[in-house]
Amino acid sequence: MNKDNLQYAFETQQSINDRNTDIIGTLTSEITALRVKIQDKENTIAALGATNRKLKNDLDKCMDRIHSDDVETANIEKNFKNFIGESTNN
């Protein structure tokens, strides 16, 4: 190889290296942006999980209250029937 061929090969490799460096920079920026999106989604999932747990707790309290009200209503009906002399044995 003569000097011109070596110079051409060097410049070609330098150009390839420059393009690869640009591509790596672009991909690094894209990866960083994706990591930010992933973190946002993880935060959203955590917040929704906390909301879900709170709503389930509220639902459980409501269901307990409804059950308690149903038992109280049944007792009132039973006591009333006993008072008027109707049979309440089931």
Beta strands, then each sheet from edge to edge (+ up, - down):
end
